[in-house]
Amino acid sequence: MGQRLPGRRPAVRRGDIVLVDFSGGVGGEIQKTRPAIVVTDDRYLARENRLQVVPLTSNLRRLYVTEARVVVNGRASKAMANQLRTVALQRVKATLGRAPPLEMRFVEAAIATQLALRLALRPLPPTR
């Protein structure tokens, strides 16, 4: 696991829509600040200094099976599971809102498709 942050809990939770600084990307990676959905389990967010996010775009021209439509503050967006990324907590600049549970299921399905995870949507036993 990652480094523990003593006495500090991240201000983000799974399902939060956050503004992330993706600068430093190369090639086809996102290279600017944009919204993203936090997909890391809350149990890990409480003790890690990094998290996994799925970036959002307002470009809705096409919706592929590795993408999911979400609404951010009343505005339609697209979650791009093919850009799933681990980022340091320091890259999170603000919390913009939360994705409703049904939209999170669509994001989870897009991630499962992108990563070819056949068991991704089955409940897992609790970890100790």
C-alpha positions in Angstrom: 0.0 0.0 0.0 1.0 3.6 -0.2 2.2 6.0 2.4 -0.1 6.8 5.3 -1.0 10.4 5.9 -1.0 10.7 9.7 -4.0 12.7 11.1 -5.1 13.7 7.6 -8.1 12.3 5.7 -8.6 13.3 2.1 -11.6 15.6 1.5 -12.7 13.4 -1.4 -14.9 10.3 -1.6 -15.7 7.7 -4.2 -18.2 9.3 -6.6 -17.1 12.8 -6.1 -16.5 14.9 -9.2 -13.3 16.8 -8.7 -11.1 19.2 -10.7 -7.8 17.6 -11.4 -4.5 19.1 -12.8 -3.4 16.5 -15.4 -0.5 18.6 -16.6 2.6 16.7 -17.6 0.8 14.2 -19.8 2.4 13.0 -23.0 1.1 11.7 -26.3 -2.7 11.1 -26.1 -2.9 11.6 -22.3 -4.9 14.4 -21.0 -2.6 17.4 -20.4 -4.8 20.1 -18.8 -6.9 20.7 -15.7 -10.4 19.1 -16.1 -13.1 17.5 -14.0 -12.9 13.8 -13.2 -14.9 11.2 -11.2 -13.2 9.6 -8.2 -13.4 5.8 -8.5 -11.1 4.7 -5.6 -12.8 2.8 -2.7 -13.3 5.1 0.3 -11.4 2.6 2.5 -8.2 3.3 0.5 -8.9 7.1 0.2 -8.6 7.3 4.0 -5.0 6.2 4.0 -3.5 6.7 0.6 -1.8 9.8 -0.9 -3.1 9.0 -4.4 -6.4 8.1 -6.0 -7.9 6.8 -9.2 -10.0 9.1 -11.4 -11.9 8.9 -14.7 -11.6 12.2 -16.6 -14.6 13.9 -18.0 -15.2 15.8 -21.2 -18.0 17.9 -22.5 -17.5 16.4 -26.1 -20.6 14.2 -26.4 -20.5 13.7 -30.2 -19.8 9.9 -29.8 -20.3 7.6 -26.8 -18.2 4.5 -27.0 -18.6 1.4 -24.7 -15.6 2.5 -22.7 -17.4 5.8 -21.9 -20.4 6.8 -19.8 -22.7 9.8 -19.9 -22.8 11.7 -16.6 -24.3 15.1 -15.5 -22.0 17.6 -13.7 -23.9 20.5 -12.1 -26.7 20.1 -14.6 -24.4 19.8 -17.6 -24.0 16.6 -19.6 -20.5 15.2 -19.8 -18.8 12.0 -20.7 -16.5 9.9 -18.4 -13.6 8.4 -20.4 -12.6 5.1 -18.9 -9.8 4.8 -21.5 -8.1 7.7 -19.7 -8.4 6.1 -16.2 -5.5 7.5 -14.2 -3.9 7.3 -10.8 -3.1 10.8 -9.5 -1.6 12.3 -6.3 -4.0 14.0 -3.9 -2.1 17.2 -4.6 -3.4 17.2 -8.2 -7.0 17.6 -6.9 -7.8 21.3 -6.9 -11.5 21.4 -5.9 -14.6 19.2 -5.5 -17.3 20.1 -8.0 -20.1 17.7 -7.0 -21.1 14.1 -6.8 -22.1 11.5 -9.4 -25.5 9.8 -8.6 -25.3 6.1 -7.9 -26.8 5.1 -11.2 -24.3 7.1 -13.1 -21.5 5.5 -11.1 -22.7 2.1 -12.2 -22.4 3.3 -15.8 -18.9 4.5 -15.1 -18.0 1.2 -13.4 -19.3 -0.7 -16.5 -17.2 1.4 -18.8 -14.1 0.7 -16.6 -14.9 -3.0 -16.6 -15.2 -3.0 -20.4 -11.9 -1.0 -20.8 -10.0 -3.4 -18.6 -11.8 -6.6 -19.6 -12.9 -7.3 -16.0 -15.5 -9.9 -16.0 -16.1 -9.8 -12.3 -15.9 -6.1 -11.8 -19.6 -5.6 -11.0 -19.9 -8.5 -8.6 -19.8 -7.6 -4.9 -16.4 -8.6 -3.3 -16.1 -9.9 0.2 -14.9 -7.3 2.8 -11.2 -7.0 3.3 -9.7 -7.1 6.7 
